[in-house]
Amino acid sequence: MAISSEQKVGLFFLAAIVLLGLTIEFVEDWRPFEERYAYHSYFQSAVGLKVSDPVRMAGVEVGKVEKIGIEDQRVRVDFYINQTGQLHVDSIARIRQTNLLGGSFLGLDFGSVEGPLLAPGSEVSNAETSNIDELITSFDRNQQRVLGSLGEMVDDAQDPLVDSISRLERVMVRIESGEGTLGQLVNNPDLYQKVTSVVSRLDQLLQEINDGQGSLGRLLRDPSLYDNLDQTVGDIAELTAQVRQGEGSLGRLLNDERMYVEAEQTLSALREVVARINRGEGSLGKLYRNELLYDNLTEAAAHINQIAEKINAGQGTLGKLVNEQDVYLDAKATLHKVEKAVDGLRDTGPLSALGVVVGTLF
């Protein structure tokens, strides 16, 4: 059966499409005019990284991953870059994630500019990073730990929480029924009016204070009070300076060592006197230590008190003299006669003095 021209053209077109697909699949990374500088690095894990993944420096694609294999219980990643002079001996290779949904690439650091360049075919130092599997595993482990602790906390706090809710419900019922201060405040309009009145008065009082009315208002608003206070503080500072300089009695007391020595000597003498009194020496010491003398003084004071009471009651000669008016008048008249007798003695001779006295008195 002969093949027509149309069939030949269709077969040729189909073969061209298959050939193009194979070319794209196997020769995708074929760039004959591009220079490549091969390097490799070792990792403990290369999860997510695959052959033909990009190699990037500072986010810019500079090459691709060529091969991934196992070597000495480590993962060897062979890659190339298309620019020479970019890697230094302290450059670091890391496996990074493109996003949380998947996709990885091999990231390279520039290294220090002063460091020597890394020759092609050399090993690039690596830095392990957490991959998405480790993050998910760690998240699951932390989630189980947190949720377990939270569950235990909820179980432990369930009974106290229910009890607290029950108490809160009872409190709300009492408030709604008007019981207690808060219940009356919520339900009693008179109490609300009183509170409102108190708040209004307080606001008025604060306004008056702010306007400078009253003692407290003047205390806050009157500048003269501040000036007086400032002057008082200045006077106190000046007085303190004078005291420090030894001026005045207080300054001399604080700064004169002689006065301190004299005060110390006086205190020593006073301590000696107190010690002698405690030992019972001297009159004051005997009075302090001798109980018999104390009893005698107490008894004498009681007798004096009795005598004073009798005098106040008008008993005895001294009591009558103090309390009776006639005795006072008689004594006054007698003294008057004596004065007359003395005046008469001055005018008469010695022989008639006795007669004058007798005549004056009788």
C-alpha positions in Angstrom: 0.0 0.0 0.0 1.6 3.2 -1.2 1.8 6.2 1.3 0.4 9.3 0.0 2.2 12.7 0.2 -0.2 13.9 2.8 0.6 10.9 5.0 4.3 11.4 4.6 4.0 15.0 5.6 2.0 14.0 8.7 4.5 11.3 9.7 7.3 13.7 9.3 5.6 16.4 11.4 4.9 13.8 14.1 8.5 12.7 14.1 9.7 16.3 14.4 7.5 16.9 17.4 8.8 13.7 19.1 12.4 14.7 18.3 11.8 18.2 19.7 10.4 16.8 22.9 13.4 14.5 23.3 15.7 17.4 22.7 14.0 19.5 25.3 14.1 16.7 27.8 17.7 15.6 27.4 19.4 18.7 26.1 17.5 21.3 28.2 20.7 22.5 29.9 22.9 22.2 26.9 24.7 25.5 26.4 27.7 24.9 24.2 29.1 28.5 24.4 28.7 29.0 28.2 31.8 28.6 30.5 31.2 26.4 33.5 33.3 26.2 36.7 32.6 23.0 38.6 32.6 22.8 42.5 31.1 20.4 45.0 30.0 20.4 48.6 29.0 17.9 51.3 25.8 17.9 53.4 24.3 15.7 56.0 20.9 15.9 54.3 19.8 17.3 50.9 16.0 17.0 51.3 14.1 18.8 48.6 17.2 19.5 46.4 17.4 17.8 43.0 19.5 17.8 39.9 19.1 20.9 37.7 18.0 23.0 40.7 19.4 26.5 40.4 22.5 27.7 42.2 22.1 31.3 43.4 24.3 34.0 44.9 22.5 36.9 46.6 19.3 35.7 44.9 20.9 35.8 41.4 21.1 32.5 39.5 24.7 31.7 38.6 24.6 28.0 37.9 22.8 24.7 38.4 23.1 21.5 40.4 24.6 18.7 38.2 24.7 15.7 40.4 23.6 14.5 43.9 25.0 11.3 45.4 26.1 9.5 48.6 29.8 9.6 49.5 31.3 8.5 52.9 27.8 8.6 54.6 27.4 12.2 53.4 25.5 13.7 50.5 27.7 15.1 47.8 26.3 17.9 45.7 28.2 18.7 42.4 27.3 22.0 40.8 28.7 24.6 38.5 28.7 28.3 38.2 29.1 30.3 35.0 31.2 33.2 36.5 34.7 32.9 37.6 36.2 34.8 40.5 33.0 34.7 42.6 33.9 32.1 45.2 36.4 32.6 48.0 37.9 30.1 50.4 35.5 31.2 53.1 32.4 31.1 50.9 29.5 29.0 52.4 27.0 26.7 50.6 23.5 26.2 52.0 20.4 24.4 50.9 17.6 26.9 51.0 13.9 26.7 50.4 12.2 28.6 47.7 8.9 28.8 49.6 6.9 26.8 52.1 5.1 24.9 49.4 8.3 23.3 48.1 11.2 23.9 45.8 14.9 24.3 46.8 18.0 25.8 45.5 21.7 25.9 46.5 22.7 29.2 48.0 26.2 30.5 48.0 27.8 33.3 50.0 30.4 35.7 48.5 32.9 35.3 51.3 35.4 37.9 52.3 36.7 40.1 49.6 40.2 40.0 51.0 40.3 36.2 51.1 41.9 34.2 48.2 39.7 32.8 45.4 38.6 29.2 45.4 40.0 27.2 42.5 37.4 25.3 40.3 36.9 21.7 41.3 37.4 22.6 45.0 35.1 21.8 47.9 32.9 24.6 49.1 32.3 24.7 52.9 28.7 24.1 53.9 26.3 25.2 56.6 23.5 22.9 57.6 20.0 24.5 57.7 16.7 23.2 58.8 14.7 21.8 56.0 10.9 21.7 55.7 10.7 18.1 57.1 12.6 19.0 60.2 10.5 22.1 60.7 7.3 20.1 60.4 8.6 17.4 62.7 9.7 20.0 65.3 6.4 21.7 64.9 4.5 18.4 65.5 6.6 17.6 68.5 6.2 21.1 70.0 2.5 21.0 69.2 2.0 17.7 71.0 4.0 19.0 74.0 2.0 22.2 74.2 -1.4 20.6 73.6 -0.6 17.9 76.1 0.4 20.5 78.7 -2.6 22.5 77.9 -4.9 19.5 78.2 -3.5 18.6 81.6 -3.9 22.2 82.7 -7.5 22.3 81.5 -8.2 19.0 83.3 -6.6 20.3 86.5 -8.5 23.6 86.3 -11.8 22.2 85.2 -13.3 21.8 88.7 -12.1 25.2 90.0 -13.3 26.8 86.8 -16.7 25.3 87.1 -16.9 26.4 90.7 -15.8 29.9 89.8 -18.4 30.1 87.1 -21.1 29.0 89.5 -20.0 31.6 92.1 -20.0 34.3 89.4 -23.5 33.2 88.4 -24.7 33.5 92.0 -23.2 36.9 92.3 -24.8 38.1 89.1 -28.2 36.8 90.4 -27.8 38.7 93.6 -26.8 41.8 91.7 -29.9 41.5 89.5 -32.1 41.1 92.6 -30.7 44.2 94.2 -28.8 42.6 97.0 -25.6 44.1 98.4 -24.0 47.5 97.6 -23.4 46.7 93.9 -26.9 45.4 93.5 -28.4 48.6 95.0 -26.1 50.7 92.9 -27.3 48.9 89.7 -31.0 48.7 90.6 -31.6 51.6 93.1 -32.1 54.9 91.2 -31.9 56.9 94.4 -28.4 55.6 95.1 -27.5 56.3 91.5 -28.7 59.9 91.9 -26.7 60.3 95.1 -23.5 59.0 93.4 -24.1 61.4 90.5 -24.6 64.3 93.0 -21.4 63.4 94.8 -19.5 63.2 91.5 -21.0 66.6 90.5 -19.9 68.2 93.7 -16.5 66.7 93.4 -16.2 68.1 89.9 -17.3 71.5 91.2 -14.8 71.3 94.0 -12.0 70.5 91.6 -13.1 73.4 89.4 -12.9 75.8 92.3 -9.5 74.5 93.3 -8.4 74.9 89.7 -9.7 78.5 89.7 -7.7 79.3 92.8 -10.6 79.5 95.3 -10.2 78.4 98.9 -7.1 77.6 100.8 -6.2 74.6 98.7 -6.8 76.6 95.5 -4.6 79.4 96.7 -2.0 76.8 97.7 -1.9 75.5 94.1 -2.5 78.8 92.2 -1.0 81.6 94.3 2.5 82.4 93.0 3.3 84.4 96.2 3.2 81.1 98.2 5.8 79.7 95.8 7.9 82.8 96.3 7.6 82.6 100.1 8.5 78.9 100.0 11.4 79.6 97.7 12.6 82.3 100.1 12.2 80.0 103.1 14.3 77.3 101.3 16.9 80.0 100.6 17.0 81.1 104.2 17.4 77.5 105.3 20.2 77.0 102.9 21.9 80.2 104.2 21.4 79.1 107.8 22.9 75.7 106.9 25.9 77.4 105.3 26.4 79.5 108.5 26.2 76.5 110.7 28.8 74.7 108.5 31.1 77.7 108.8 30.8 77.6 112.6 28.7 80.8 113.0 26.3 81.2 115.8 25.7 79.0 118.9 24.6 76.0 116.8 27.5 76.4 114.4 30.0 76.6 117.3 28.4 73.6 118.9 28.8 71.6 115.7 32.3 72.8 114.7 34.1 73.8 118.0 36.0 70.8 119.3 36.4 72.6 122.7 32.7 72.6 123.3 32.5 69.0 122.3 35.3 68.2 124.8 33.5 70.2 127.5 30.3 68.5 126.8 32.1 65.1 127.0 33.6 66.1 130.3 30.2 67.2 131.6 28.7 63.9 130.6 31.5 62.1 132.3 30.9 64.0 135.5 27.2 63.4 135.2 27.8 59.7 134.7 30.1 59.7 137.8 27.4 61.4 139.9 24.8 58.8 138.7 27.3 56.0 139.6 27.8 57.5 143.1 24.0 57.7 143.5 23.6 54.1 142.4 26.3 53.1 144.9 24.4 55.0 147.7 27.1 57.6 148.3 26.1 61.1 149.6 22.8 62.4 150.8 21.1 61.8 147.4 22.6 58.4 147.2 21.3 57.5 150.7 17.9 58.9 149.8 17.9 56.8 146.6 19.3 53.6 148.2 18.2 53.7 151.9 14.7 52.5 152.2 14.5 53.5 155.9 15.2 57.1 155.0 12.6 56.9 152.2 10.0 55.6 154.7 10.9 58.4 157.2 10.5 61.0 154.5 7.2 59.5 153.4 6.0 59.5 157.0 7.1 63.1 157.6 5.3 64.1 154.4 2.2 62.4 155.7 2.4 64.3 159.0 2.9 67.6 157.2 -0.1 66.8 155.1 -2.2 66.1 158.3 -1.0 69.4 159.8 -1.9 71.3 156.6 -5.4 69.7 156.7 -5.9 70.8 160.3 -4.8 74.3 159.5 -7.2 74.4 156.6 -9.9 73.1 158.9 -9.2 75.9 161.5 -7.9 73.6 164.2 -5.3 74.8 166.7 -3.8 78.2 167.2 -2.2 78.4 163.7 -5.5 77.2 162.2 -7.5 79.9 164.0 -4.9 82.5 163.1 -5.2 81.5 159.4 -9.0 81.0 159.2 -10.6 83.2 162.0 -11.1 86.9 161.1 -11.4 88.1 164.8 -7.9 86.7 165.6 -6.5 88.6 162.6 -8.2 91.8 163.7 -7.0 91.5 167.3 -3.5 90.8 166.2 -3.7 93.9 163.9 -5.0 96.1 166.8 -2.2 94.8 169.1 0.4 95.6 166.5 -1.1 99.1 166.2 -0.8 99.6 170.0 2.8 98.5 169.9 3.6 101.0 167.2 2.0 103.8 169.4 4.1 102.6 172.4 7.2 102.7 170.4 6.4 106.3 169.2 5.7 107.3 172.9 9.1 105.8 174.0 10.9 108.0 171.6 9.3 111.2 173.2 9.7 110.3 176.9 12.6 109.4 179.1 13.7 106.0 180.3 11.9 106.3 183.7 8.5 106.9 182.3 8.9 104.4 179.4 7.4 101.6 181.4 4.4 103.6 182.5 3.8 104.7 178.9 3.9 101.1 177.7 1.6 99.9 180.4 -0.8 102.8 179.8 -0.8 102.2 176.1 -1.4 98.5 176.4 -4.0 98.6 179.1 
